[in-house]
Amino acid sequence: MKRKTMITKSCLKFMMVKERILYQTQIVNLQKSRDITFYDIPAYWSDDEIFQQLRDNVGFVEYMRTKKCYKYKTVRVTLRFSNEYEKIYKEGGVNVPLTRNGRQYFIRMFDSRLSYRNVKEKFRWQAVKRLDSDVQKDDVLVIKEYIKTYKAFFGKIIRVKGTRFIILYFIKEMDLMNAINESIKNNDLGQSLWIKKECDYIDENGELKELNR
């Protein structure tokens, strides 16, 4: 019996044969399917590409639905995590690194039962810093270094007109303020972390601006 696949533009649903499931028992947690939503996936990734990335790196995808939101896609899936990601999920981890064409991207995952408001609240405390042009380290190494130094729980790098900026997220306001103070002590004036509000964005000149609603 061959694998059967039904694909639409916004919905991918996959049914697998018993032999395929048995083959995956060593790498996939088969005890429970989870309803997970992934954020920050670039909008130019095709649905097929997203499915393959999640299947190859995160777990066994049973159902997937995508929604495009400006520059990004929000992807809701029913899947069985790999053993590695099952452990990460149970420990409260949200960071999912995916590599495409030699470049690594960082997306976030949450239980789909959480409302968008809950997700925004979790990522309320933010700081941002422009990365100097002479910082040639790989994005992954930079993020790990900043998370460790400033005790953030998540970080990502964005590019604006070719300039890299790192955005760090903190669990509590106190954690954010401690990071800001530590950054001020360790950097020259104007080179430290900036506090970034939820509605702030970085304009073409690399300045923080408040989004007009």
Secondary structure by P-SEA (a helix, b strand, c coil): ccbbbbbcccbbbbbbcaaaaaaaccccccccccbbbbccccccccaaaaaaaaaaccccccbbbbbbcccbbbbbbbccccaaaaaaaaacccbbbbbcccbbbbbbbccccccaaaaaaaaccbbbbbbcccccccaaaaaaaaaaacccccccccccccbbbbbbbbccaaaaaaaaaaaaacccccccbbbbccccccccccbbbbbcc
